[in-house]
Amino acid sequence: MSVQAPSRITPIGTMTPFRAQRIWEKNYIAYRRLWKVVFSGFFEPVFYLLAVGVGTGSLVGNIELGDGSVLSYASWIAPALMAASAMNGSVIETTFNIFFKLQFGKVYEGILTTPMKPMDIAIGEIGWALLRGVLYSTAFIGVMFAFGMTESPWALMAIPAATLIGFAFGAVGLAATTWMKSWQDFDLVTLATIPLFLFSGTFFPIDVYPPILQTAVKISPLYHGAELLRGFTLGAIDWTMLGHAAFLVVMGLVGSAIAARRLDGMLRK
Amino acid sequence: MSESLVQARGLTKKFGDFTAVDAVDFDIQPGEAFGFLGPNGAGKTSTMKMITTVSPITEGKMTVFGLDPASQGREIRSRLGVVPQEDNLDLELTVAENLYIYGRYHDMKKPEIMPRIDELLEFAQLTERRESRVEPLSGGMKRRLTIARALINDPDLIILDEPTTGLDPQARHLLWDRLYRLKREGATLVITTHYMDEAEQLCDRLVVMDQGKIVAEGSPRDLITRYATKEVVELRFGEEVKDQAVLQMAGLAERSEVLADRVLLYTEDSEQTQDGLNQKGIHPEQVLVRRSTLEDVFLRLTGRGLID
């Protein structure tokens, strides 16, 4: 047996400039064995939809929107649950999972001794979180359709819109992770996501708040996500949706830039 | 000098006010096993991280394969095999998958990688553990897997940072055996270690580092001849008589070192030294005669032991 290898494998100058997809490959190999974990991400919003939307919804009855249209409570909260699920999936992936890899596995330190760069890792991991999100969103839209909760073919646009939510939260989650020192810091993540989940116009319209609180809710990124998805699944398309989308795009870009920069500083000391 | 794989001039690494590597010069030639010997904190790992381009250079110049680490890091890393101080295997993947994904990071294609995995598993004596998860492997196995992983891209330069730290003696010897084999096949190795026996066994040439500086350079034999004597007589005394005994020893050896627990007499002729001790009526509790090692070189150069 010999350890003589094939001749030079990567000729200088002909290397792939972009290789974030290698991180996807790594995650794909690992997740082939972890498919049960992937499933749990699908069931969570569906359970909420059944319990709160259909269950509690039977007490609430139909609700009337500002424009006078009437729809079931379940149809009204379904897009918001989908938005919350996109947020949670992406935040868990980019905080807990990545913190573990950074602090304990030292996996990234190893990867950076190969031609991979910090930017490849950042894009790869955020991208992976999105990819998972697309799967969940697609399945969730399927469930909504089956229950008759989609009001328009525009509902299909909720899938890319949910991906945008995932991008925005994933980028900020990854950036936040670069500041985390211990598992205790993750209480802060929960402390941020739970009120977002409960108060961003998810379960009730924000016009029940006094005006000052309404303004506060409008800085909640999940509010913009939920409103965007609601527009699509209810088929109520209007220009304000561009504003919601723009909010999420900016949040994602700023988060990514900070994350890539911070990761670079952490990993290349 | 243009054939050096690594050439460093005035290479410096600072972390804030702390200077980890202080203007060092060295050249690593193709086909040699080059060592960085020094205690923890001497600047060895910082130097390695600069060579592997993961740590930016603060001052000075360095080329690796004639390339600039700041702007051509990716090209440099594609030709390196790096074995870090701490194992950083991917615990989510199996033994074979760990090798596979590193092949992918190096842009190799599956048909190139698969036969390479077979060879490397055999080399690392892990063929039976191919489908095993990484977690249950022993320390020695993880180390060998990390080395196999570093070889996946057939590197021109293999960097091993403290390759056997934390391994039991048997696992160390097995690992040394594998490294010898790489050497025989013409690989260029860069090894950092604070074990003098490791440096003596594996390195053709080495630099001794202390507090960020290179304090000596040469082959292990060279350094011992230059900075130590042929033999060392180690003496242990009861606490109360030690100081008195030390005073009486003048002239018995070429040089002496008084350590907390023992006195070392450096001599070309240990019998003569021992006779001298007897004549002066010095009777240590324990006498040990041994050959000089790199540990003695280090003690001579820095006044301190390697492992503290």
Interface residues (C-beta under 8 A of the other chain):
Chain A: M1 S2 V3 Q4 A5 P6 S7 R8 I9 T10 I12 G13 M15 T16 R19 R22 E25 K26 I29 A30 L34 G105 K106 V107 E109 G110 I111 L112 T113 T114 P115 M116 K117 L267 R268 K269
Chain B: F15 K49 T52 V54 S55 P56 G73 R74 E75 R77 S78 R79 L80 V82 P84 E86 D87 N88 L89 D90 L91 E92 L93 E97 Y100 I101 Y102 R104 Y105 H106 D107 M108 E112 R116 E119 L120 E122 F123 L151 N153 D154 R181 L182 E185
